Amino acid sequence: MKYLVLIPDGMADERVEALGNRTPMEAAVKPCMDSLASRSTVGLVSNVPAGMVPESDTANMAILSFDPKVYSRGRSPLEAISMGLEMAPDETAYRCNVVTLSENEDYDHKIMLDHSADEITTAEADELIKALEAHFGNDMRHFYTGVSYRHCILWKDGNDTYDFSRPHDIIGREIADYLPKEENGGGEFYRLMKESYEILNHHPINEARRAKGLKPANSAWLWSPGKKPRLPNFTEKWGIKGTVISAVDLIKGIGLCAGMRSIDVEGATGNVHTNYDGKAQAAIEAFRDGADLVYVHVEGPDECGHRAEVDNKVLSVELIDQKILSPVYEYLKNANEPFKILVLPDHPTPLRIRTHSIDPVPFFIYDSSAEVPGTSSFSEATAADTGLYIPEGHTLLERLIAQ
């Protein structure tokens, strides 16, 4: 048996007036998803436990069958491990976004304009991270370049419980209420972030970006601290070999911590303009190389939700259906071996709020050897109408593998 798990990150949404009061899933032309859903078990699942923040680390950990209440230690250590960094037990990892803040106010009263600085290129961001390392790096902390706007700090004896604000939650807002506070033990974090603006705002990279009409990445923003996680080995737990394909260090880190293989795809960006064909081919090659389960994560719908890009969110769903799900399904169908396909977003990223929500998400499980009557299409509403609801997302993979 072969298993494909496809995660269109943040695909679930609310109905949008600009789409004729439809959700992006309802508006998207996605014949492969809809066809498979018509022959599948369809329902809703909650991947984020009540009381936990609806972040991608929590949700994807659950989908891979690891209870977030037990294993979640923050996203940053997972990203650090994906980057090849060795974390000592006394080190805390922090996500370090390079963000765009407004320029006319004093630091505390600036506006968060973009959590991704127009999805800055990795090459540009690398120069900015090197500037931060040159200024702030010491025996206790170091800065490391990740992908695009997503980077990492490792800090010896750092506070791994500080409750930072997530930059993608405060787009368009004044940052004063969301900055680390001295009285809560966040004074050193605040000073670093404030000083980073002085280092980055007129950096040559940002001046060149302004000249091109792009937003400058003019401040560091720290969040999501955590210690090194310890996940159970996926193969030992399920008796099958798993492979992860993602452009996002966080997802790769979960796979690597669980002993899964991780495949990098050239041109995979983490946004709507990614190498869909390359991801599909990588999944097919992984199956040919002996993988039993291939986990394909596609970030595009989530980034479009954060950026409130209605048309691009619909487009990203259509491209995932056309360029990833369809060719991998055709390969599996012709491989002369039974297979199952699980498709679901990890969490919703509604265009209205531009961040993640904790609401349940639609899923379908297709079994090539046991087709069942499903739904007329694949959407939030059709999944809810089935009445099937799984309250604990970390139990869903058992339905795929063990049944």
RAGI-V899604 format. One record per residue. N is the residue number from 0. RES is the residue in three letters. PSI is psi in radians with two decimals (* if undefined). NEAR is the number of other ideal C-beta (glycine too) atoms within 10 Angstrom. Layout:
n res psi near
N RES PSI NEAR
N RES PSI NEAR
//
This chain:
n res psi near
0 MET 2.34 14
1 LYS 2.63 18
2 TYR 2.20 22
3 LEU 2.20 26
4 VAL 2.02 22
5 LEU 2.16 24
6 ILE 1.68 28
7 PRO 1.66 31
8 ASP 2.23 26
9 GLY 0.27 32
10 MET -0.66 33
11 ALA 2.59 27
12 ASP -3.03 31
13 GLU 2.94 15
14 ARG 2.44 16
15 VAL 2.25 19
16 GLU -0.68 9
17 ALA -0.29 11
18 LEU 0.43 18
19 GLY 0.63 9
20 ASN 0.64 11
21 ARG 2.76 17
22 THR 2.84 24
23 PRO -0.64 32
24 MET -0.67 26
25 GLU -0.57 21
26 ALA -0.46 22
27 ALA 2.47 26
28 VAL 1.85 11
29 LYS 1.22 27
30 PRO -0.58 13
31 CYS -0.81 20
32 MET -0.81 28
33 ASP -0.70 20
34 SER -0.78 18
35 LEU -0.70 23
36 ALA -0.52 25
37 SER -0.21 19
38 ARG 0.46 17
39 SER 2.92 24
40 THR 2.16 22
41 VAL 2.46 27
42 GLY -2.89 22
43 LEU 2.61 21
44 VAL 2.50 23
45 SER 1.94 20
46 ASN -0.31 28
47 VAL 2.03 25
48 PRO 2.60 18
49 ALA 2.37 8
50 GLY -0.16 7
51 MET 2.68 15
52 VAL 2.34 17
53 PRO 1.19 20
54 GLU 2.84 21
55 SER -0.54 25
56 ASP -0.80 26
57 THR -0.85 25
58 ALA -0.78 27
59 ASN -0.56 29
60 MET -0.74 31
61 ALA -0.79 28
62 ILE -0.61 25
63 LEU 0.18 28
64 SER 0.22 20
65 PHE 2.03 23
66 ASP 2.01 14
67 PRO -0.51 22
68 LYS -0.42 14
69 VAL -0.71 10
70 TYR -0.24 20
71 SER 2.21 21
72 ARG 0.38 22
73 GLY 2.73 24
74 ARG -0.53 29
75 SER -0.75 31
76 PRO -0.58 29
77 LEU -0.72 31
78 GLU -0.69 29
79 ALA -0.75 26
80 ILE -0.69 23
81 SER -0.57 25
82 MET -0.03 18
83 GLY 0.25 9
84 LEU 2.41 18
85 GLU 2.05 9
86 MET 2.19 17
87 ALA 2.73 9
88 PRO -0.47 6
89 ASP 0.15 10
90 GLU 2.48 22
91 THR 2.37 25
92 ALA 2.49 31
93 TYR 2.37 30
94 ARG 2.38 27
95 CYS 1.63 26
96 ASN 2.57 25
97 VAL 2.04 28
98 VAL 2.96 30
99 THR 2.06 27
100 LEU 2.69 24
101 SER 2.83 13
102 GLU -0.12 13
103 ASN -0.12 7
104 GLU 2.93 13
105 ASP 2.86 8
106 TYR -0.82 17
107 ASP -0.42 12
108 HIS 0.25 11
109 LYS 2.84 22
110 ILE 2.39 16
111 MET 1.84 22
112 LEU -0.62 17
113 ASP 2.14 22
114 HIS -0.19 25
115 SER 0.02 23
116 ALA 0.98 27
117 ASP 0.61 18
118 GLU 1.00 18
119 ILE 2.55 24
120 THR 2.69 16
121 THR -0.68 15
122 ALA -0.75 9
123 GLU -0.81 20
124 ALA -0.59 22
125 ASP -0.71 16
126 GLU -0.64 14
127 LEU -0.72 27
128 ILE -0.66 23
129 LYS -0.64 13
130 ALA -0.70 17
131 LEU -0.71 23
132 GLU -0.72 16
133 ALA -0.59 10
134 HIS -0.77 15
135 PHE -0.36 18
136 GLY 2.45 14
137 ASN -2.90 9
138 ASP -0.32 6
139 MET -0.45 12
140 ARG 2.62 19
141 HIS 2.60 17
142 PHE 2.45 23
143 TYR 2.39 19
144 THR 2.32 19
145 GLY -2.10 24
146 VAL 2.30 19
147 SER -2.04 23
148 TYR -0.03 27
149 ARG 1.98 23
150 HIS -3.11 26
151 CYS 2.50 23
152 ILE 2.34 27
153 LEU 2.21 21
154 TRP 2.01 21
155 LYS 2.26 13
156 ASP 0.50 10
157 GLY 2.71 21
158 ASN 1.98 17
159 ASP 0.14 17
160 THR 0.03 10
161 TYR 2.37 19
162 ASP 1.47 13
163 PHE 2.76 20
164 SER 2.53 17
165 ARG 2.24 17
166 PRO -0.57 26
167 HIS -0.15 23
168 ASP -0.23 17
169 ILE 0.44 19
170 ILE 2.29 20
171 GLY 0.02 10
172 ARG 2.69 12
173 GLU 2.43 14
174 ILE -0.12 22
175 ALA -0.80 12
176 ASP -0.15 10
177 TYR -0.01 17
178 LEU 2.66 18
179 PRO 2.50 22
180 LYS 2.40 14
181 GLU -0.74 12
182 GLU -0.30 6
183 ASN 0.19 12
184 GLY 0.24 13
185 GLY 0.23 18
186 GLY -0.74 12
187 GLU -0.63 15
188 PHE -0.76 26
189 TYR -0.81 17
190 ARG -0.66 13
191 LEU -0.82 20
192 MET -0.76 22
193 LYS -0.77 17
194 GLU -0.52 16
195 SER -0.56 25
196 TYR -0.71 17
197 GLU -0.56 12
198 ILE -0.69 17
199 LEU -0.53 24
200 ASN -0.75 15
201 HIS 0.41 13
202 HIS 2.52 18
203 PRO -0.60 10
204 ILE -0.76 19
205 ASN -0.59 23
206 GLU -0.67 11
207 ALA -0.64 12
208 ARG -0.74 21
209 ARG -0.73 12
210 ALA -0.44 8
211 LYS 0.04 7
212 GLY 0.33 7
213 LEU 2.73 17
214 LYS 2.45 18
215 PRO 2.56 26
216 ALA 1.47 29
217 ASN 0.18 26
218 SER 2.58 25
219 ALA 2.58 26
220 TRP 2.03 26
221 LEU 2.55 24
222 TRP 3.03 24
223 SER 1.10 23
224 PRO 2.79 24
225 GLY 2.72 23
226 LYS 2.97 19
227 LYS 2.22 18
228 PRO 2.82 22
229 ARG 1.83 8
230 LEU 2.62 22
231 PRO 2.67 16
232 ASN 2.19 12
233 PHE -0.78 26
234 THR -0.71 15
235 GLU -0.60 9
236 LYS -0.72 17
237 TRP -0.21 20
238 GLY 0.36 9
239 ILE 2.75 14
240 LYS 2.28 17
241 GLY 2.59 24
242 THR 2.43 23
243 VAL 2.36 27
244 ILE 2.01 28
245 SER 2.66 27
246 ALA -0.03 23
247 VAL 2.19 26
248 ASP -0.62 26
249 LEU -0.85 25
250 ILE -0.74 31
251 LYS -0.71 24
252 GLY -0.70 28
253 ILE -0.82 32
254 GLY -0.81 26
255 LEU -0.70 18
256 CYS -0.46 23
257 ALA 0.16 22
258 GLY 0.30 15
259 MET 2.79 22
260 ARG 2.50 17
261 SER 2.29 18
262 ILE 2.21 21
263 ASP 2.38 12
264 VAL 2.14 20
265 GLU 2.31 7
266 GLY 0.03 12
267 ALA 2.11 22
268 THR -0.40 19
269 GLY 0.17 24
270 ASN -2.98 21
271 VAL -0.47 22
272 HIS 1.28 15
273 THR 3.08 23
274 ASN 1.37 16
275 TYR -0.81 23
276 ASP -0.72 15
277 GLY -0.65 19
278 LYS -0.71 26
279 ALA -0.78 24
280 GLN -0.65 16
281 ALA -0.68 21
282 ALA -0.78 26
283 ILE -0.77 18
284 GLU -0.62 15
285 ALA -0.76 24
286 PHE -0.76 21
287 ARG -0.54 10
288 ASP 0.03 11
289 GLY 0.03 9
290 ALA 2.42 23
291 ASP -0.67 17
292 LEU 2.27 26
293 VAL 2.19 26
294 TYR 1.88 28
295 VAL 2.04 26
296 HIS 2.29 27
297 VAL 2.07 31
298 GLU -0.32 24
299 GLY -0.92 27
300 PRO -0.61 32
301 ASP -0.82 29
302 GLU -0.67 26
303 CYS -0.63 26
304 GLY -0.77 32
305 HIS -0.60 23
306 ARG 0.04 22
307 ALA 0.69 15
308 GLU 1.60 18
309 VAL -0.97 18
310 ASP -0.67 13
311 ASN -0.54 20
312 LYS -0.75 31
313 VAL -0.80 25
314 LEU -0.73 19
315 SER -0.68 30
316 VAL -0.74 29
317 GLU -0.71 17
318 LEU -0.64 22
319 ILE -0.76 29
320 ASP -0.83 25
321 GLN -0.76 17
322 LYS -0.25 18
323 ILE -1.07 26
324 LEU -0.83 26
325 SER -0.92 18
326 PRO -0.62 18
327 VAL -0.67 25
328 TYR -0.78 22
329 GLU -0.71 13
330 TYR -0.86 19
331 LEU -0.67 23
332 LYS -0.55 10
333 ASN 0.16 8
334 ALA 0.02 14
335 ASN 0.71 6
336 GLU 2.42 11
337 PRO 2.64 12
338 PHE 2.80 19
339 LYS 2.61 22
340 ILE 2.22 23
341 LEU 2.16 23
342 VAL 2.26 27
343 LEU 2.58 27
344 PRO 2.75 27
345 ASP -0.65 29
346 HIS 2.83 29
347 PRO 2.60 26
348 THR 1.40 28
349 PRO 2.37 20
350 LEU -0.57 22
351 ARG -0.71 13
352 ILE -0.22 16
353 ARG 0.45 17
354 THR -3.12 21
355 HIS 2.64 26
356 SER 2.87 19
357 ILE 0.06 17
358 ASP 2.67 16
359 PRO 2.77 23
360 VAL 2.69 25
361 PRO 2.59 26
362 PHE 2.75 27
363 PHE 2.57 24
364 ILE 2.02 23
365 TYR 2.31 26
366 ASP 1.98 17
367 SER -0.41 17
368 SER 0.01 9
369 ALA 1.17 11
370 GLU 2.53 13
371 VAL 2.75 12
372 PRO 2.25 9
373 GLY -2.29 22
374 THR 2.83 21
375 SER -0.45 10
376 SER 3.05 19
377 PHE 1.94 29
378 SER 3.03 25
379 GLU -0.76 23
380 ALA -0.77 14
381 THR -0.61 20
382 ALA -0.71 27
383 ALA -0.61 15
384 ASP -0.35 14
385 THR -0.40 15
386 GLY -0.08 8
387 LEU 2.13 13
388 TYR 2.23 12
389 ILE 1.91 16
390 PRO -0.35 11
391 GLU 1.82 14
392 GLY -0.46 28
393 HIS -0.10 21
394 THR -0.14 13
395 LEU -0.69 23
396 LEU -0.49 22
397 GLU -0.62 11
398 ARG -0.56 16
399 LEU -0.80 23
400 ILE -0.74 18
401 ALA -0.27 7
402 GLN * 10
//
